[in-house]
Amino acid sequence: MNKLAPIAIAATLLSACATTGDFSPERVVLMDPERGAAALATCSRASPMATGGFFTPSPAEITGLESDLATLLSTSREDVGPAASFAIDPSSYRREYIGYEQNGARMIYGNFLPVGMSSDRAPTTVCDGGPAFFGVEYAVADGRVSAVRFDGSIAGRVQEDILR
């Protein structure tokens, strides 16, 4: 049996409810567009490049991102490590979202960190957090996650990024 099969089955069952619409500050932070550049700054993973302004994503856009992400993580041919838990239980991650423009396209960046690692400040930057910390790039018009980029660790890269 494929080691991802149980995750795929659970994610399929839960994909329709990948997010509950509960955008409580303990779990989801919508970043102020004035802090957009800081929200895109990362330490040990590749960062998206904004070529235009920043915006606050809507709850519907975030729901689309989280639903596509759960599907991607559960069906990826790669072993996605700790990030797979998001597909089963989105509340296991704190998410920080900022909308940005890239070459005229509206994109959303999500910074994902384990809920136990929550910070009172946002945006949160973690250096060498390992694969439990990751960033997601989402193309709003396509309704599709274009990249999942995992943190490195002190020992180096332990998880390959997922690029579509």
N, C-alpha and C positions, 0 to 999 in steps of 0.2 A: 504494500500500500504506500502510495506517495506520502512523504512526511508532511506535505502541506495540505493533504486531502481534508483532515478535520477542520483546518482553518478555512479552506475554501467552502466547505459545507456551511460552517457557521456564518461566514461572511455573506454567502448567498442569502441565507435566511435573514440576516440582519441588514443587508444592504439598503433595503427600503427605509430603515430607521437608523442609518449611520449616524445621524445626529437627531437628538430629540427636540431640537428647537430651543433647548435650554442654553442660552448664551450667558450664563452667570459668570461674573468676573473671576471666580475660582477656576473656571475651565476655559473660557474664551475671552480674549482681550481684543477689541477692535482698536487698532493703533490710530492715534491722531495723525492725519496727513502731514502735519507740520513736523512730525518725528519720523517721517518716511525714510530718510537716508539712514538714520540710526537703526531703524527696524530691518533694513536690508544688510546691515553690516554683520559679517560673520567672522569667526576666528579660525575654525579648523574644517571648513567645508566651503565649496564654491558658492559665491553670492550671485543673485540675479543682478542685472544691470538695468536701472531705470533710465530711460532716455527722455522722459517727459515728467509730468506731475504725478502727484499721489492722490488717492481718494480712499474713502471708507467703504469697504465692501458691504453689500446688503446681506441680510440673513439668508435670502434665497440663493445668493451666489456662494456663500459659505456652505450651505447645505449641499449644493452641487459639487463643490470641491471635496467635501468630506465623503460624500457618497462615491464619487469616482476614485478617491484615494483608497477607500475600504476595498473596492473591487480590485484595484490595481495591486494592492498589497496581498490580497488573498489569491490572486491568479498569477502572480509573478513567477517566472521560471527560476528566479534567483531566490535563495534563502534570505529573507528580509530581516532575520534576527528579531530583536526585541520590538521592532516597529510593527510586527505582525499583530501584536496585542491591540493596536488601534482598530484593526478590522473587526475584532471581536467585541471590544469595549472602548469606544471612543472616550469615555470619561476617564480612562487611565492616563490621558495626556492633557496637559494644559496647552492651549493653542493661542498664538498671537498672530493676528492677521493685519496686513496692510495691502491696499490696492496701489498699483503703480502702472505707468504707461511704458511700454517697450516697443520702440519702432512703430508707434501709432496704435498698438494693440493694448487693450485693457487686460492686465494680469493681476493675480493675487498671489502674494507670498505668505506662506504660513510657517511659523517657527514652532516646532513641536518639541516639548520636553516632558519627561515623566511628571505626573502630578505631584509626587513627593518632593520634586525639585523646584516647586513653584517659588517664584521670587515676588516680592512686593513691588519691584520695579519692572517697568516694561519700556522698551524692549529688553529682553533677557539675552545676554551673550554668554555662552559657555564655551570654553576652549578645551579641546581634547575630551569631550564627553563620551565619545564612543557611539555606537550605532543606535542607542536608545534616544539620541538627540538627532533630529533631522529637520530639514527644510523642504517645503513643497512649493513648486511653481505651477500655477494654474492659469490656463488661457480661458478667459471668460467667454469669448465668442464661440469657442469650440466646445466649451463645457468639459474640458479635459485637462487632467494633470499632465504637464509636459516633463516634469523632472521631480525626483525625490533624491535629495542629496544628504548623505549621512556624515555626521561628525567623524573626524579621525580620533585617534587616541594617542597617548604618549608613546605607545609601541608602534604607531603608524596606522595606516588604513586597515580596517578590519571588515568593512562592509562596502561593496561596490554600489555606486549610485545607480538609480534606475532612470534611464532617459528614454523618452518616446519621440 
